[in-house]
Amino acid sequence: MAKLARREAPGETSSSVLLPNNLEDGSLSQPRILSAISSGIGASSLRGDIPAKTSITWRQIVTVAVLCFVNLINYMDRFTIAGILLDIQKAFNVGDVGGGLLQTLFIVSYMIFAPVFGYLGDRYNRKWLMAFGVFLWGVTTLVGSFMESFYMFALCRAMVGIGEASYSTISPTIISDLFVGNMRSRMLAVFYFAIPVGSGLGYIIGSKAAALGGDWRWGLRVTPFLGAVAVFLILFVMKDPPRGESEGASNLQATSWRADIKALSSNKSFMLSTAGFTCVAFVAGALAWWGPTFIIKGIAAQAGSSGKAPENDEVAYIFGLITMISGLIGVPLGAGLAQYLRTKYPRADPLICAVGLLLSAPFLFAASLVAHTDTKVAFALIFFGELFLNLNWSIVADILLYVVIPTRRSSAEAFQILISHMFGDAGSPYLIGQVTSPGVLHISPSFLSLAQNVTQPISKDIEDTKDAEDPLVAFRRLQYALFICVFVEVLGGLLFVVCSWYVVRDKRKTDRIIAGLEGIAMSESPPPPYPGPSLQS
């Protein structure tokens, strides 16, 4: 029988460079591969030299625990400032534009350096890269708490983004190299618990530490010490598995960065899920940054002329609890629905993401309408809005990992971070802050009429924007600005629907590359349609 696979000569495309070596020596039969791919079996069960894993080792559990801990404090640090934002604005005498700029600078540096660490993460020791990043954001967060100048403080926040870029691009790929199939989905769900839970703890710890210390700066001095613990755990406890180990493809060779980007750009499932996730990031970033402030301004508008001041730390505390609980329910709910439905509906993953966004939109819209009349109802609506938004986190990560080959996953994570933050939460806090500025909202009076209060004509709201101290005016401006998020959620839902048209095809292609079928001259008939994402535990 003729040889089934070959290495390519210089100048040819790089696809066959990625083939497992045992395809060349005939130890892996092509009919066996075709049967396995068509039945949804992962590549790890095809390799004779690497048996499929059926149990979880203690070292794997410890590694996931370390990754979850670092992800938790990562998001705690990121949203600590949101819980004390009004105090920071008062201390530095900056308005909403300056407040939004802090998060935007952080996200901009984060997304710029993500591709750098993505490239390095596909080629060099991931433990040292992650340890460096955690150390950097811990140090810059601590140093920033001592800054007296707003510009120096903003610079420190930008440097925090550099450190966090290293961790965020690399950690999901380590999980993908430890687990496969349903077990990978479960571990990703556990890992992504840290996003809403860490964000909620950030609000709570930031506001409570500031209250106990008598200064908002103490809110920034908790996570750096936890970061020091994380560096130790990464270097001396965590396992860094060979790339592709869980799928039996640990001998795949990395291609050039240009080839990686070209392949990712042509991967429709990856690009569309990234575009949909960008909408998630836009809404999550705007809501996380401005949510507590919006509720506080709504309470102030309710107080009217009585002069009653809202309790800022209590609002941040409640908002943090809502964020945590909605994440504790939403993340596993999304992962569980995906694991159950994809056995019957191969395109279920992106469709669940679409439904989550489309259901979240009306709840957040309603919350923005009632925040200045009934705070309890607003909190309840925000809870359900965040609950449906949280369905996306682990599913989007899972889609990326099963439509991208192992040696490109760090680059794919970095690319997704770059795009989702560049057009998502890098600009949304600043954009919302800009739209709240006097003189901006009257550009679109038809848009403002969507939230018109019949007892408070919009024309009067616009006229009163000259009085920046009026609580109702301040609330109205932020309310109208946050309506943007509703439209972005609907757009994201539509993008995920389109993604569902391609996800089965791209998953099948990735499995074929890992199994070694890409570039093989086949005499057998083409394999039957692929039934969906691999469910092999």
PyMOL commands that set and color helices and strands:
alter all, ss='L'
color gray80, all
select helices_A, chain A and resi 15-18+21-23+30-38+43-45+58-83+85-92+96-121+126-144+150-178+181-192+194-213+216-220+223-236+245-247+257-265+268-306+312-341+348-370+375-389+393-403+406-425+428-435+441-443+445-451+458-466+471-499+503-515
alter helices_A, ss='H'
color red, helices_A
deselect
rebuild
show_as cartoon
